[in-house]
Each structure stands twice: as C-alpha cells, then as structure tokens.
Amino acid sequence: GTEGARFAPADDEVLKYIHASGSHLIVEKASEKNLRIGFKRMNVDNFFVSALKSKGEILGFIKLDKEKGYAFSEFEVKTMDMLLARITGLLENLRLYERIKRQATEDGLTGLFNHMTFQEKLEAAMAAGRDSEKGTYLALMDIDHFKKFNDDFGHQEGDRVLKRFAAALKEISARHAGTFPARYGGEEFVLVMENRSLREAERIAEEIRAYSEENLRGGDEKEKRKITVSIGLAGTDRAKIPRAIIKNADEALYMAKQEGRNRVMVFS
C-alpha cells in the first residue's frame, strides 16, 4: 500500500533529480522500472512528478498517475504547471499568514505567548471555568536579581537566561494539561492554570521554582550563578475578574520578594 509511505528525496532517483532541478518530470513505462516512487503499481504506465517550489525552497512534491494505455498531453502538462504555480502561491500565503499570526501572538525573544495573548487566555480560561468546582489560577513569576545579573554579565547573557527560563516553563507546562505560559514583560512570566484546586496550583508553582533553582544557571567562564524565581499565586477563589486576579498575583509576588525571594506566596 502507498498510504502513509515516507521516504527522503535522496532515496528515489526521480525525486533526487526533481529536487536538484526544481522542474517536473514525466516517467514513461513506469511499471517496468523499479522506482521507489512508483509504489509497485503495475496498472500505471506513465506518471508526472513535480516539485512545489517557493523562493528556491522545495515545499513538497506532487505525483499524478496515468493508467496503462494513456499518456500525458502537452496541454495537460501546461495546465498542471499552471495549477502547481497557484498551489505554491496558496502555500506561500498560508506560511506568511502563520508567520504574521505567530508574530502577533508570540513573544519574539522566548517564543512563549505574549502579554496580549496571555490576557485573552486568562479571560477564556476564567469564562470556561465558571461552572467548574475547581478554579483558574495565575502564577506571576519574576526572575530574582535580574537587573544585577544584566549589569554583571551583559544583556546578551541576560537574554539567554530569559530564554532558558522560558524553555523550562514551556517544558513544565507541557506536562500539565490546561496550563498556558506567557512572557508578561521584562523578566516577568505568567502561567495560567485551568480547572485546578489551590493545592494543585501551588504544586505546579513550586515545581517551577524548584526546577529553576536546581537546574538553571547563567553567567560567564569566571562565575556561574543560580537562576531563581519568586512566584505570586492568585485565583478565582478570591477574585472573579482577570484584572483582580492579576492584581492579587502581583501583591503575592511582592510579598514573595519581601520574604527573601526564591519562594511561592499565595495571595490571602
């Protein structure tokens, strides 16, 4: 069967040729040739293969078969070339749309959701969870002594620290369904947690804090420093609108810093 068959262009001489030339090719007497892309279809005499090419990059391949006794006319080949140019144009537009969408929703440095998308996610999570027995919680996180870190090691290393923490946050979030990480701004990050009890939300926040302290480092050849975070936690148990939850999480974060940083504080 041909369904789900996968192989690289280098594994087939026809695809290898098209990949190198970027043009189409008509293969005649295909059933007599042992070509990988022929898929051993004995009722096929001729097939047309073309590359879907955009700005010098191969996006994929398309193959059309003719059963025995039929050949491709010059008109059919010209029509297919024209259609493939349209398909390539549509694929380019789709990729452009995906890039614009990504730029609109993602933070450029870390690849996490940006501030605006976080606000939308928090609002949607709260709306979806209104009838739930559990709640929606927000962890507001701040990398400890980040300004000093930037002053001591430079902004490039500072950016690397932000990326390392963001990657860790994304990884931890992937282990917990219904959680959405975002960059809030500067060295502040947030995690929206849907359908959680306070205890469950605390556990996830503590997992982030502990992982950061145990695994993340930044600095230079002379000195490596631990990257720790202070976390403020608030939820729908104490507030019913997004603005109030953010304000409460911010107050809890302030308390975490006042208490000595590198800790999780719950708004109360």
ABEGO torsion letter per residue (X at the ends): XABGBBBBAAABAAAAAAAAAGBBBBBBGAAABBBAAAGGBAABABBBBBBBBBGGBBAEBBBBBBBBGBBBBAAAAAAAAAAAAAAAAAAAAAAAAAAAAAAAABBAAAGBBBAAAAAAAAAAAAAAAAABABBBBBBBBBBBGAAAAAAAAEAAAAAAAAAAAAAAAAAAAAABBGBBBBBAEEABBBBBBBGBBAAAAAAAAAAAAAAAAAABBBEBAABBBBBBBBBBBBBAAABABAAAAAAAAAAAAAAAAAAGEGBBBBBX
